[in-house]
Amino acid sequence: MKIGHFEFNEPVPDIKESHVLAVLRPWIDVGGVGTLSLSRLERHLRAKEIGRLESPGRFYDFTRYRPRSLMNEGKREFNVPNTIIRHAQMSEGPDLLLVHLLEPHLYGEEYVETMLEVFEYLGVKKYSLVGAMYDMVPHTRPLIVSGVGVGSSIDEENLRMNVKTSNYEGPTTITYLIGQGAAKKGMDTRIYVVHLPQYFQVEEDLSGTARLVEILCRQYNLPDRLIESDRGKDQYQSLQKMFEEESEVSNLLQRLEEKYDKDNQESEISLGPLSQDIEEFLKSFDEGLSS
């Protein structure tokens, strides 16, 4: 069955009053935090794919999102980048639609429109975009989560989950129009972004993933074992030796800790750019590691 530009498996599950949890690559999925978080929920809830774009080449440049060739049980398979929707039915609460968005290169407005058409058809009541970004924060403090939203109980939710109000201004993505369109259609909307230390960039940031999964578990009454906070603590603990041995790096950490403590005495958090001296240090530090 076709809805907008999406092809859905038949029969489409009977979905009522669903909530969307979406991750957007590559824009706010640094450290793989959004993707890893959704994957944990999908495994636990045994989510099943129900639809994907019928012709992803309409929206994506495959010289930028490369298809992948892989072997599966001795047979070669060809994986084409796409936007994928999975469905999970919970014993209590709303059905979940776990959406893996890829930022479009072409026809951005049309991409937004087709996502909203799908949401309306599937009876979506709440749309949450989740992920992570790099920021000038220390690994020695609790990771900040910032967010914005529209709809009922947002202030209460943010207070309960220790989410800071974002006042970000700057470059963004056309897919943010999905949230604006959803709000105009009466859906509640949320954006949750975990702030990761700029100086520690890894493919899988397990502390950031634990923080985001913690929020999702609180929202949907999922078991705490999904958080796996110890794995994140162990990963960040490995940084301590580096900061103990390098005095220049230790000075950076101290400055970031001071800024973190000052910022978190205020009601809002600024997501502005790094100061020039810190940017220059991080650049030289990164070059030193790669040489």
C-alpha positions in Angstrom: 0.0 0.0 0.0 1.3 3.5 -0.8 0.9 6.5 1.4 2.5 9.6 -0.1 6.0 8.5 -1.3 6.1 5.6 1.2 5.4 2.0 0.4 3.9 0.1 3.3 3.9 -3.6 3.9 0.4 -5.2 3.8 -1.6 -5.5 5.9 -0.7 -2.3 7.7 -1.1 -2.9 11.5 -4.2 -1.4 13.2 -2.5 1.6 14.8 -4.4 4.0 17.0 -3.1 7.2 18.8 0.5 6.4 18.1 3.6 8.3 19.2 6.6 8.8 16.9 10.1 8.6 18.1 12.4 9.9 15.3 16.1 10.2 14.8 17.6 12.3 12.1 20.9 11.4 10.5 23.4 12.9 10.1 22.2 16.2 11.6 21.7 15.4 15.3 22.9 11.9 15.5 26.5 12.4 16.6 28.0 9.5 18.5 25.2 7.5 17.1 23.1 8.4 20.2 19.7 8.6 18.5 20.2 5.5 16.4 21.5 3.5 19.3 18.7 4.6 21.5 16.0 3.7 19.1 17.7 0.3 18.3 17.6 -0.6 22.0 13.9 0.1 22.2 13.3 -1.7 18.9 15.0 -4.9 20.2 13.2 -4.8 23.5 9.8 -4.2 21.9 10.4 -6.4 18.9 9.6 -3.6 16.5 8.9 -4.6 12.9 9.4 -2.5 9.8 6.2 -1.5 8.2 7.3 1.0 5.5 10.0 2.9 3.7 10.3 5.4 0.8 9.3 3.8 -2.4 12.0 5.7 -4.4 14.6 7.1 -2.0 16.6 8.5 -5.0 14.0 11.2 -5.4 15.2 12.8 -2.1 18.8 11.5 -1.7 22.0 11.9 -3.5 23.6 8.5 -3.5 27.1 9.9 -4.0 26.7 11.5 -0.5 24.7 8.7 1.2 26.5 5.7 -0.3 24.7 2.4 -0.9 26.5 -0.5 0.8 27.3 -4.0 -0.5 27.4 -6.7 2.1 27.5 -10.5 2.4 24.7 -12.3 4.2 25.0 -16.0 4.7 27.2 -16.3 1.6 24.9 -14.1 -0.6 25.6 -10.6 -1.7 23.1 -8.0 -0.7 22.7 -4.3 -1.7 21.6 -1.8 1.0 20.2 1.5 -0.3 20.0 4.4 2.2 16.3 5.1 3.0 13.9 6.5 5.6 12.5 3.6 7.5 9.4 3.3 9.8 9.1 0.5 12.4 6.1 -0.3 14.6 6.1 -1.5 18.2 3.0 -2.4 20.2 3.3 -1.9 24.0 1.3 -3.7 26.6 0.3 -0.4 28.1 0.2 3.1 26.5 0.3 4.2 22.9 1.8 2.3 19.9 5.3 3.5 19.0 6.4 4.4 15.5 10.2 4.4 15.4 11.3 6.5 12.4 14.8 6.7 11.1 14.9 9.9 9.1 17.7 10.7 6.6 18.0 14.4 5.8 17.0 15.0 2.2 19.2 16.6 -0.4 16.4 17.3 -2.8 12.7 18.2 -2.6 12.9 19.0 1.1 9.4 20.5 1.3 7.9 17.5 -0.5 9.7 15.2 2.0 8.2 17.1 4.9 4.7 16.9 3.3 4.9 13.1 2.7 6.1 12.5 6.3 3.1 14.5 7.6 0.7 12.6 5.3 2.0 9.3 6.8 1.6 10.6 10.4 -2.0 11.7 9.8 -2.9 8.3 8.2 -1.3 6.4 11.1 -3.1 8.5 13.8 0.0 10.1 15.3 -0.7 12.1 18.5 2.9 13.0 19.5 6.1 13.5 17.5 9.5 13.4 19.3 12.8 14.0 17.5 15.7 12.7 19.5 19.5 12.8 19.1 22.8 14.4 20.2 25.1 17.3 19.3 28.7 18.2 20.3 29.1 21.1 22.7 31.6 22.7 25.1 30.7 20.5 28.0 32.9 18.4 30.3 32.7 14.6 30.5 33.0 14.9 34.3 29.5 16.4 34.7 26.0 14.9 34.1 25.2 15.3 30.4 22.8 18.1 29.6 19.7 17.5 27.5 18.1 20.5 25.9 14.8 20.6 24.1 11.7 22.5 22.9 8.2 21.4 22.3 4.6 22.3 21.8 1.6 20.8 23.5 0.3 19.7 26.9 2.4 19.0 30.0 5.7 20.0 28.3 6.9 22.0 31.3 6.1 19.2 33.7 7.8 16.7 31.5 11.0 18.7 31.2 11.2 19.3 34.9 10.7 15.6 35.7 13.4 14.5 33.2 15.7 17.5 33.9 15.6 18.8 30.3 16.7 22.4 29.8 14.9 24.9 27.5 16.9 25.5 24.4 17.3 29.0 22.9 19.4 27.9 20.0 19.7 30.2 16.9 21.7 29.2 13.8 21.9 26.6 11.0 19.2 23.9 11.1 17.6 21.3 8.9 14.5 21.4 6.6 13.2 18.4 8.5 12.4 20.6 11.5 9.4 21.7 9.5 8.0 18.2 10.2 7.7 19.2 13.9 6.1 22.6 13.0 3.7 20.9 10.6 2.8 18.3 13.2 2.1 21.0 15.8 -0.2 22.8 13.3 -2.2 19.6 12.9 -2.7 19.3 16.6 0.0 16.8 17.5 2.2 17.3 20.5 5.9 17.8 19.6 9.2 17.4 21.4 12.9 17.7 20.6 15.4 16.1 22.9 19.1 16.7 22.2 21.9 15.4 24.4 25.1 17.5 24.6 28.3 15.5 24.2 31.9 16.7 24.9 33.4 18.2 21.8 36.8 16.7 22.5 35.6 13.1 22.7 34.2 12.1 19.3 33.5 8.4 18.9 31.2 6.4 16.7 29.2 5.1 19.6 28.9 7.4 22.6 27.5 5.1 25.3 27.0 7.8 28.0 25.0 10.0 25.6 22.9 6.9 24.7 22.3 6.1 28.3 21.1 9.6 29.0 18.6 9.6 26.1 17.4 6.1 26.8 16.7 7.2 30.4 14.4 9.9 29.1 12.5 7.5 26.8 12.2 4.9 29.6 10.7 7.5 31.9 8.3 8.6 29.2 7.0 5.2 28.3 7.5 3.2 31.5 10.2 0.9 30.1 12.6 -1.1 32.2 15.7 0.7 33.6 18.0 -2.2 32.4 17.7 -0.7 28.9 19.7 2.4 30.0 23.0 0.5 30.5 24.6 3.5 32.3 27.6 1.4 33.5 28.8 1.0 29.9 28.8 4.8 29.5 30.6 5.4 32.7 33.3 3.0 31.8 33.8 4.6 28.4 34.1 8.1 29.9 36.3 6.9 32.7 38.9 5.9 30.0 39.4 9.7 29.4 40.8 10.4 32.9 44.3 9.2 32.1 44.5 11.6 29.2 43.5 14.6 31.3 45.9 13.6 34.1 48.9 13.4 31.8 48.4 16.5 29.7 48.4 19.8 31.6 47.1 21.8 28.6 44.2 19.4 28.3 43.6 19.5 32.0 43.3 23.3 31.8 40.7 22.9 29.0 38.7 20.6 31.2 38.8 22.9 34.2 37.5 25.8 32.0 34.7 23.7 30.6 33.7 22.6 34.1 33.6 26.2 35.3 31.4 27.2 32.3 29.1 24.2 32.8 28.6 25.1 36.5 27.9 28.7 35.7 25.4 27.9 32.8 23.5 25.4 34.9 22.7 28.0 37.5 20.5 29.7 34.9 17.1 28.7 33.7 18.1 28.4 30.0 21.1 27.0 28.3 22.8 28.7 25.3 23.9 26.4 22.5 26.2 29.0 20.9 29.5 28.3 19.1 32.8 27.5 20.9 35.0 30.4 21.8 37.8 31.0 19.4 40.6 29.9 21.8 38.9 26.7 22.6 38.2 26.0 18.9 41.9 26.6 18.1 43.0 24.3 21.0 40.5 21.5 19.9 41.8 21.8 16.3 45.4 21.5 17.3 44.6 18.7 19.8 42.7 16.7 17.1 45.7 17.2 14.6 48.0 15.9 17.3 46.0 12.7 17.8 45.8 12.0 14.1 49.5 12.7 13.3 
